[in-house]
Amino acid sequence: MKNVLIATQKPFASEATTKISKILKKAGYKLDLLEKYSGKGELLQAVAGADAIIVRSDIVDSEVLQAAKNLKIVVRAGAGYDNINCAIATEKDIVVMNTPGQNSNAVAELAIGMTIYGLREFFSGKPGGELRKRTLGLHGFGYVARNVFRIARAFGMKVIVYTRYSKGAAAAIGLKVTDSLEELYKKSDIVSIHVPARGEHIKSVSYEILENLKDGSILVNTARKEVINEEDLIKTMKEKPGIKYLSDIAPDKKEIFEKELEGRFYFSPKKLGAQTSEANINAGVAAAEQIVGFFENGDVTFKVN
């Protein structure tokens, strides 16, 4: 019998846990729950007998992987998987998967919501602006960006995109693909960032890119803080006092924003992109199904390491 551990400091919704349990029970697997654990010691003890682990934003580092003697697969219920040490997992022949697309509509709706919040002057009562006829630039064209495009088009926005790897897919649905990232930032009234925090994307939103923003534009980041060069963003916002920055994760230099850029930014108290009941259920169910598919059929479709 396979032992599947759900280790979540931020638990799944009860409906999600119920559905996961049914999927695993039907496959003949045993489910263990570790929710709202207070320290790493609890996690290390819980993983010792696990054949598979489902996590959310929980850190699965080298120590956790070394403690999990029977572990064959870790599934991150969500898109980003920078919380998992994929290099060590690969060394130990452990498969790492994510659940791409399951949270995408939730994140997309948040990006649009933040855009409206910024345009309407943070609901302060000051005169604001509207989405209709404004140009939205998508920095990246993955699952989330495609949902942002769908929603933005319904608002009457003009949408353009910069992508290196999905130009054909973007053009096929009527999106104008810019020749460069600089061009995207220059032509957009709002830029929404949708790239992963790894490789070439780390601090890729640098001054050379940001200086192309129009004064009065809005930058929305529902990706990761690591893709932003924070010093360069602060410099750009000081040079162009109309630029606003909204994100669902606070930057490392939050104190500087609070001290020197008051009234021009918003950071949610915690990462909010996937924090809907629908996304929670979708990602949890997908994780359980992927584990069963892996053990029963050798399916590694969503392997990321």
LUMSEBA-567840 format. One record per residue: x, y, z of N, C-alpha, C in turn. Coordinates in steps of 0.001 Angstrom, whole numbers, plus 524288, in hexadecimal, padded with zeros to 5 digits. Atoms other than C-alpha are relative to their C-alpha. Layout:
N
XYZXYZXYZ ...
//
This chain:
305
8034C7FB4F8000080000800008000080371804E680000 7FD1A7FB1C8004C8051D80D6C7FC2F7FE21803C380448 8013A7FC107FC11805BB817B2806E6800AC805717FDA4 7FFE47FAB88022F8025A8256E8024F7FF4B803EA8046A 800357FC037FBED8051D830E180B427FE748053D7FDA2 801287FA888012D7FE8C83E1380A01802628033880460 7FD4D7FCBD7FC23807948479F810FB7FF0F805B47FE9F 801897FAAC80150801A78552E811287FF788035E804E6 800AB7FC327FBD5803D58604181A9F7FB0E803317FF17 804F47FD91801757F8B6866E1813407FC917FBA17FDBA 802E9804A8801AB7EEE785B9D8125D7FC9B800E67FB35 803E07FFE9804267E6A78585B806AA7FA97800F480253 805747FFA47FE5C7D84585B9C807667FE067FA818012E 801F8805207FE6B7D09C8509080DAC7FDC87FCFC7FB5F 802148029C804A47C9DE84DB0800C4804617FDA07FCC2 7FB8180201802EC7D71984C237FA368022E7FB1B80297 7FDEE804827FD207DBF5842E7804DA7FC757FB407FF5F 803BB8044B800AF7CF9C83ABF8039E800967FD7F7FAA2 7FF788020A805557D13E839737F4E7805357FD367FF3F 7FAE180293800467DFB98363E7F6237FFAF7FAA880298 80083804E47FD187DC7982BD88002F7FD267FBD97FCD4 80302803B6803287D27C825807F72E803427FDD27FB82 7FCB1801B0804607DC1E8250E7EBD18040B7FC05801E3 7FBE7803727FDFA7E6BF81ECC7F4217FDC47FAED8022B 80285804B37FDDD7DD83815707FAF27FE707FC4E7FBA0 8018C8033C804717D864810AB7EDDE804B17FD207FDBB 7FB368026A802097E66A80DD77E9C5802647FC2F803E2 7FDE6803877FC047E8C8806537F6668049780247802F3 7FBAA7FD707FD5F7F223810627FC217FE4D801F780560 800F87FDE97FAC17F348814FB80A2880153805D28000D 7FF327FA5A7FFB87F2098239580CCB8015A801A78058C 7FE887FD987FB077F92082A99817CF7FFC1805EA7FF6F 800867FA528001A7F65D838C881B20803918028480414 7FCF97FCBE7FC6D7FFF3842668211B7FE96805A77FEA8 801FB7FAC2801117F92884F94821C380186803C880458 7FEB47FBD07FC4A7FD1285C62828468045A7FE6A803BB 7FBC0801BA7FC94809848564782D5E80347804B8801B2 7FD707FB7C7FD9C8116B85F228361C805D5800507FEFF 7FA5C7FFE2800CD81F3985B43832C9801CA7FBCB7FC40 7FDD3803A1803D082809853F682991800727FA7C80233 7FF78805237FD95829C2848DD8333E7FB427FC927FF0C 804CF802EC8010981BA0844CF831717FFEA7FE037FA64 7FFED801898058A81D5F844A0822BB803E17FB987FF14 7FC078040E800B3829D083C8C823797FE157FABD80205 8021E804DD7FDD4822FB8328B82BEA7FBBF7FDC37FC7B 8046B801BF803278170C832028231B801AA7FDB27FAC5 7FE71801C68053981E7B82FEB81661802D77FAC38001A 7FCA6804A27FF9B826438244A81B6F7FDC97FB417FD31 80243804A18027381CA581A1E816757FCDE8011A7FB1C 8033B7FE7F8047A816C08216B80AF8802437FE1F7FACD 7FE8080148805658171E81C2A7FD117FF1B804AB7FC64 8014C7FB668031681152828D67F7E77FE7D80469803B1 801587FB6D7FCE580F968369A7FD1C7FD34803FD7FC93 802937FB838027180625841527F95D800F6804B580386 7FF107FB387FD0A80A1684F0C7FD977FDAE8049C7FD0F 801837FB19802738060785CEE7FAE5804E9803707FFDD 7FB567FCAA7FFDD80FFA867837FE528040D7FDF8803E5 7FC8F8023E7FC10816A485EA380839805737FEDF7FDC5 7FA99800A9801BE8257585DC7807678018E7FA3C8003B 7FE0C8055E8005882A648509C802C4805BE800627FE6E 7FA727FF3E800FD839068525E8041B803007FADF80066 7FCB5804B07FFD68446C848E8804917FEFE7FCC1804E0 800D4802D17FB1A841FA8456D812C87FAED7FCE47FFE1 80502802BD80069833D8841E381028800797FB577FC53 7FF7680432803DB8375F839D680438803657FB8E80213 7FCA98040E7FDBC84215832A780B947FD107FCDA8041B 802F6802A97FBE48389282F60816827FBCE7FC607FDCF 804358030F8027482EAC829A780D028025E7FB4E7FD28 7FD1C8047880216834EE81C5E80AEB7FD1C7FD137FBAA 8030B802F4803D7829DE81691802BF7FDC7803667FBA5 8029A7FC3C8036C82645822B07FB13801497FF267FA3B 7FF618009C805A782416821407EC7B7FE1F804C37FCF6 8023C7FB92802D481C6782D797E8E77FE3180443803D2 801FF7FB677FD448199B83B317EDF47FCCF803227FC19 803337FCC18037180E74842F87E8177FED480526802B7 801537FAC27FE2880D69851917EA137FAA58015E7FDCF 805487FEA0801AB7FEF8854F37E9A77FFE7805CB7FE99 7FF747FAAB801E5800E2861317E19A803E1800167FB8D 7FC867FF938048B80957866467D69A805B48008880190 7FA967FF2A7FE74815A386B617DD348020A7FBA18036A 7FDC98044A7FCEE81ECB861377E2E78056A801568020E 7FAF67FE597FDEF82A53869447E7A9800937FEBE805C7 7FFAF801AE7FA8B82716864887F56D802047FA6480093 7FE1A8056E7FFF482C06856EE7F1AA8058A7FFCF7FDD6 7FAA38008E801D883A66853787F04C800227FBC97FBCA 80060803B78045B8397084D467E2EB8052D7FD387FEEF 7FAE380269800FF8481184AB67E1D5800D67FB3F8037B 7FF64804647FC5A84851842297EDF47FC077FBC17FEBE 803FF803DC8016D83B9F83BA47E9D7801DB7FCB57FB65 7FE06802C880493841E08380D7DCDE804517FC2F80193 7FBC8803647FE1C84DEC8329B7E3C77FDD27FB158029F 802548045A7FD24844FD829F37EBF07FBEB7FD1E7FCBB 803B0802888039783CE4825E67E00D7FA53800BB801CE 8054B7FE947FE6C830DA82CB07E5737FDAC803947FBDC 8029E7FCCD803EB82755832357DB937FD55804A7802AA 802AB7FB4A7FE24822BF840317DDDB7FC33801C67FBC2 803F37FE0D8039D81628844D47D7867FD6B804E18023D 803927FBDE7FE6480DD1851007D7E07FAAF7FEED7FD87 8053A800BB8024D7FF95852A97D3EE7FEB2804CB7FCBD 8009E7FB34803128003885D017C9307FA6A800BD7FE19 805257FE9F802087F3D2863FD7C56F7FBA07FFBE803F2 80445800BE7FC477EBE6860387D1577FEBA8050780304 800CC7FB157FD347EDB786D797D7E67FF9C804AD7FC56 7FF227FBBA803B07EE7F8757D7CB847FB9D803FF7FFDB 804417FC2D800257E10087B937CB757FFF380352804F4 7FFE07FD157FB137E23387F627D9C9804208044D7FFD6 7FBC87FC21800537EF318863F7D7697FEA18043E7FC02 8016E7FC41804107EA1D88CA77CB037FBFA803EA801FD 803F97FC797FDE47DE41892307D1F580272803CD803EA 7FD577FC887FC587E71E897907DC9D80308804377FD12 7FD067FC32803177EFD789E197D2697FC73804447FDDB 803B47FC25802017E4148A4AE7CC3D7FDCF8034E8047A 801F27FD247FB7A7DED28A8507D9AA803E980410801E5 7FBFC7FC4D7FE637EBB48AEAA7DD5880082804797FC19 7FFD07FBF1804037EBBF8B5F17D06D7FBAC80400800DC 804657FC767FEF57DE5B8BB937D3478010F80339804EB 7FED97FD557FB107E2918BEF27E126803E4804767FF1D 7FC297FBF48012F7EE5F8C6657DBF97FDC08045A7FCB2 802517FC0C8036D7E6D28CD517D1497FC288037D802E8 803E07FCF87FD0B7DC5D8D1A47DAF38025180272804F2 7FD3A7FD397FBD27E6888D7BE7E3CF7FF297FD828055B 8004E8030F7FB2B7E5B08CCFB7EE077FAE6800F6802F8 805377FF117FDC47D7408CFE77F03B800138044E80425 7FF557FBBD7FC3B7DB248DC6D7F72A7FBE2804437FF6C 803B87FBDB801197D0658E4AB7F149801FF803E17FBFD 7FDD47FC9C8040A7D9918EBB97E8017FE297FE1F7FAA0 80172801A5805517D5DF8EBAD7D97E803FC7FC207FDDF 7FC8A803FD8021A7DB638DFA67D2E87FF347FF337FA35 800808013B8058E7DB548D8F47C5B87FD2B7FAE47FF2D 802CE804BC801867D4E18CDD27BE758038B7FC687FCD4 7FD16803D6803067D9F18C1637B8347FF1E800927FA24 8017E7FFF7805897D2D08C32F7AB52803898039B7FCCE 7FCA67FD55803DA7DB8D8C75979FFB805A7800AF801C3 7FA8B7FFCE7FE617E7E28C6897A80F802EE7FB3F7FDF5 7FCB980441801F57F33C8BE107A3998026A7FD098048F 7FDCE8037D7FC087F6CE8B28B7AC398045D7FCD07FD8C 7FB9880319801DF8041B8AC7A7AA3F800E17FB4980373 7FF07804DD7FD288060989E597AE33805BF7FE8E7FF8F 7FA7D801907FFD5813FB89B617B247800207FA2A80121 8006E805AC7FF9C813A888CC77AFA97FAAE7FE397FE23 804EE801E08023A8092C8842F7A9EA7FEF27FA5A80183 8016D805257FE0580694878707B2957FA357FFAD80128 80586800E37FEC47F9DD873827B84D7FD58804DB8023A 802667FB737FD807F76F87F807C0B07FF48804647FC15 8004E7FBBC803CA7FA79889507B6047FB9E7FF217FC0B 8042A8011B803C97F1048827E7ACC67FAA38011C80255 804E87FEAC7FD677E636884047B6C27FF73805E3800BD 800277FA4B7FFAC7E9CE892427B8E27FE3E802497FAC9 801897FE46805377E88A894377AA3A7FA267FF547FF27 8059C8010C800A87DB0C88DFB7AA357FCAF803FE802F1 802FE7FC607FCC87D648896AC7B540800968059C7FE07 7FEF17FAA1801BB7DCBA8A31F7B0567FD21801457FAF1 802BE7FF29804F97D6DF8A17A7A2D47FA3380120800F9 805827FF0D7FEBB7C94C8A0F37A9087FF29805828021D 800587FAA67FE0D7CC2E8AE277AF55800E78040B7FBAD 7FF1A7FC63804507CF2F8B3FA7A20880584802187FFC7 7FA907FE508001F7DDE18B4E57A3F4802B57FE187FB0C 7FC77801D8804177E81F8B3F37995E8045A7FD05802C2 7FC248033F7FD507F1698A8F879D1D8047A7FEA67FC4E 7FB5380189802DF7FF5A8A6E37986E803417FC808038F 7FD07803C27FCE68096189CEF79CE8805A17FFC47FE21 7FAB38017D80170817D789A1E79D4F801047FA8F80206 7FEBC8055A7FE9881B9488BD479D51804237FDF17FC48 7FBFB802568035682764884897985B7FE5E7FAB17FDE6 800E58057C8012A8219D87709798117FA867FEB57FE17 8056F80122801808131D87857794D67FDEF803E87FC05 801957FC02803C6812D38821F789A67FBA37FE177FC76 803F88022C8038180B0287939780C67FABC7FF87802A8 804E2800A87FD16800E58763178B377FD698053D800FF 8022D7FACD7FF067FF428849D78E757FDB1802577FB0E 801E57FDD1804F27FDF4888C8780567FB1A7FD337FE20 804708031C801DC7F43A87DDC77DBF7FAD4801B380265 804DE7FE3C7FD977EA64883C77872B7FF55805F17FF9A 800D27FA80801347EBEB8918F7821080326803DA80331 7FCC97FC817FCE47F64F8971078B1A80481802267FCC8 7FB627FDB98026C8007E8A07C7860E804B77FEC880366 7FB398015D7FD3380DEF89B89789FA8041B804287FEE1 7FC0D7FBF2800CB817ED8A64778C298054B7FD857FEC6 7FAE0801FD80186825A68A4D3786F1803CB7FFB58048E 7FC7A7FFED7FB7E82BE38A799794177FCEF80135804EF 802667FEC27FAF8828E28A8E57A2787FFC5805EA800BB 7FFF17FA4B7FFA482CC08B72E7A1A87FB4F802587FD2C 804797FE0F80300822598B958797467FAE67FF0F802E5 804BA8012A7FD0C8180B8B2A879FA57FF1E8040E8044B 8007F7FC4D7FBAD81AC48BB8C7AB447FEF7805877FE00 800AE7FABF8023281B378C7A17A2A77FA75800E77FE13 8051F7FF628026F80E1B8C52379C167FB697FF17803BA 804318019D7FC7B806668C0A67A8087FE8080446803E8 801DC7FCC27FBAB7FDF88C8777B1688004A7FCF480519 7FF7A803987FB937FDFB8BCC07BA808035A7FB687FE3C 7FCEE804B58010B8082D8B1E97BAE57FEDB7FC1180449 801068043A7FC4B804AB8A4F77C15D8041F7FBC77FF38 7FB81803868005D8101989BF37C4707FE607FA648011D 8016D8058C7FF7D80EA988D457C2858047E7FC817FE35 7FB7D803528012781C18886D47C24E801CC7FD688050A 7FE44802C97FB4C8220D87CE57CBB7804F1802658024B 7FB6C7FDEB7FD4482C6B880707D5C2804887FC357FFA2 7FB7480364800BC83786878A37D006802EC8018F7FB0E 7FCCB7FF28804A18428D8797C7C6448003E805A37FE47 7FF737FAD58026F84271885147BD267FC248040580216 804087FC637FE2E8368788AE97C3C78014E802AA80535 7FE987FDA47FB0283D0D88DED7D0DB80200805907FF1A 7FEC47FA678006F83DA889CD27D1F180009801E57FA52 800237FE798058D83A9C89D8A7C36F7FD0F805107FF1C 802B87FAFD80072831788A90F7C5BB8039C8041980263 7FBC67FC907FE5983D078B2407C68F7FF1B805887FDEE 800917FA8D801A883F2E8C0B37C4197FFBA8007E7FA15 800067FFCC805BE841E78BE2A7B5BE7FA957FEE67FDCC 805638011F80193834048B8FE7B4CF7FC4B8041A8023C 803A87FC997FD3E82D378C1947BED780021805A07FE13 7FFA47FA95801C8832278CE6B7B9467FC7C801107FB48 8037A7FF6480479829448CBED7ADA47FA4E800EF80190 8055A7FF2A7FE4081CEF8CCE67B5F07FE5C805AD7FF52 802357FABB80031814328D8927B3957FF4A802038058E 801567FDC17FAF1812D68E1EB7BEE67FA0D7FFC680085 8059D800C17FF5A8056F8DEAC7C4547FE3B7FA707FF06 801618057B800FE805E58D0397C0E77FFDE7FCE780516 8008A803707FB79803338C4F57CA20802DB7FAE37FEEF 7FD41805008004F80BDD8B9217CC8B7FD937FC5780402 80281803DA7FC9E804FC8AD297D213803417FB027FFF7 7FCC5804BA7FF8F80CCA8A1947D7197FD447FBF580368 80237804747FD2880596895277DADF803547FB287FF21 7FC5780453800C98116C88CD67D77D8031C7FF3C80507 7FCA18006E7FB6C81CC988D497E1248031C8050C80094 7FD057FB337FF28824398987A7E764805747FFAE7FD97 7FAA7800AC801F783110892B37E27F800B5801AD7FA59 7FF6A7FE6D8057E82E29896797D45F800E4805DB7FF7F 7FF637FA527FFFE82ECD8A4EB7D821805498018680241 7FB777FD7E7FDB283B5D8AC6A7DA077FDE5804A380322 802C47FC357FCC18361A8B4267E5828029D8055C8000A 7FD427FAF7800198409A8BEAC7E5947FEC4802F37FAF9 8012C7FD908050783DFD8C13A7D72C7FA59801D87FFBA 8057A7FE627FFF582F508C1B57D9517FF50804F980337 8004F7FB597FCB4830CB8CB867E4528023C804B97FD1F 7FD937FBC680307839D08D3C47DBDC7FC4A801F77FBC5 803957FE8C80433830138D38B7D0A57FB3E802E380222 8049B7FD7F7FDC0824978D71B7D96A801418057B80208 7FE6D7FAC37FE4E82C378E2B47DED5800918039F7FB46 7FF577FCD4804BC82F598E75B7D11C7FACF8013E7FD64 805227FF4B80275821448E5AE7CC8A7FBD47FF8580442 8034A8000D7FB51818428E9827D7CA7FA697FE2F7FF30 80549801F0800F680BEC8E4877D12B7FF937FA157FFDE 8000A805BA8005180FD38D6277D0DE7FE347FDA98052D 801C2802E47FB66808F88CCE17DA4A801BE7FA4D7FF7C 7FE6A805807FFD880D278BF3A7DE6E7FC807FD14803D1 80365803377FCB6803CC8B4ED7E3A4801A17FA517FF92 7FE458056F7FFF28075B8A7267E7BB7FD687FD1380478 80228803277FBBD8022B89BE57EFCF8044C7FD9E80354 7FBD5801857FC6480F4189A587F6698036A804C2800FB 7FCFF7FB607FE9D816BC8A4D67FDAE805AA7FF6F7FE4C 7FA7B8003B801908244C8A83A7F879803958000A804BE 7FC307FFDD7FBC3830948A7198008D800C68059180200 7FF217FA877FEA0831B88B5F2800707FADE802D680118 805247FDC77FECD823F18B845805558006E8052280306 7FF777FB4A7FCCD828AD8C27A80F1C80113804C97FCAB 7FED57FB908037082DDE8CB02804187FB0E801BD7FD27 804F57FEA28027F820D58CA5F7FD097FC9F8031D803C8 8034D7FD687FC1A819EB8CE4480996802008057B80151 7FDA77FB087FE75823598D95E80C7A80023803F47FB88 7FEE77FC648044A825A08DF0A7FEF07FC047FFE47FB8F 803A7800828046981A808DA8D7F5FD7FA627FF65801E6 80527800717FD9980E7A8DC2C7FE687FBA08013A7FC17 804877FF2380355801788DB0F7F7508008D7FE197FA6C 7FF02801AC805668074E8D4A67EB38800E07FA1A7FF90 7FF178059E80022807C58C63F7EED97FBE47FD468034D 80339803517FCA87FFF18BB1A7F48E8026E7FA9580024 7FE158054D7FF43804ED8AE407FA207FC247FD2A8038A 803B8802E77FCC67FB5A8A41D7FF35802D57FD9C804AF 7FD87802047FB367FDD789EA880CE7802D17FAD07FF37 7FD66804ED8013B8017689159807377FEEA7FEB57FA4E 800AF80188805778025A88A947FA187FA5C7FE577FF16 8059C800B6800867F45C88B017F52E7FE397FD767FAEC 8019A801B5805327F48A886427E7287FC927FB367FFDF 802DE804F8800247EFC3878807E9C07FC347FF698048C 803308006F7FB487E7FD87B9F7F5FC7FA28800A37FED8 805A580077800B77DA6A878287F1207FE8B7FA5680109 801A78055D7FEEE7D27E86C3A7F4C7800337FCBB7FB0F 80005802E8804F57D15E8687E7E6718057D7FE3C7FE81 7FA9A8015C801507E006868F97E3FE8022B7FBFD803D2 7FE51803937FBED7E287861FF7F0C67FE427FA6E7FED1 802278052A801447D9B8856B97ECDC8027E7FDDA7FB0C 7FDDC801B78050A7DEA1856217DED3805937FDF88008B 7FA80801797FF7F7ECFC8559D7E2A5800A57FB0F8034A 7FFA38049D7FCAC7EAFE84B9F7ED867FE507FB0B7FD3A 801F880486802EC7E2FE842777E50B803D77FE6B7FBBD 7FC3080124804277ECC2843A07D9E5804CF7FD4F80242 7FB68802627FD887F7F5840617E3267FF087FA4380143 8014F8056B7FEAC7F11D834117E7EA7FFAD7FCA17FB16 80089802EF804E17EDCA82FBA7DA188054C7FF047FD79 7FACF800AA802457FBC4831E47D5B28032A7FBE5802F3 7FD47804007FCE9801018298E7E0CE7FE157FA927FE7E 8022A80512801947F7E181E6C7DD4D801DC7FE947FA7D 7FE38800FF805587FB6281FCE7CEEB805B97FE797FFC2 7FA69801377FFCD809D181F707D243800EF7FA6A801D6 7FF19805337FDDD80936813207DA907FD767FBAB7FCC2 802D98041D802CB7FF4380BC97D2658019B7FF937FA42 7FF067FFFE805A98033B80FBC7C492805538022F7FE69 7FAE77FDA780148810B8815F27C5957FF80805427FD5F 800FF7FB058028D80AE3822EF7C1298033E8045C8029C 7FCBB7FBB07FE00814CE82E0A7C2CB7FF2A804F57FCC8 801477FB8B8036680DF28381D7BA498019C805328025A 7FF067FAE57FD8F80FAE843227C41C8050A8001180339 7FAF6800147FD6181D5A83FAD7C8B18030D805007FECB 7FD357FB19800C1825AB84BE57CAB3805DB7FF938014B 7FA74800A17FED1832DD8463F7CEB18028D7FBDC7FC8E 
//
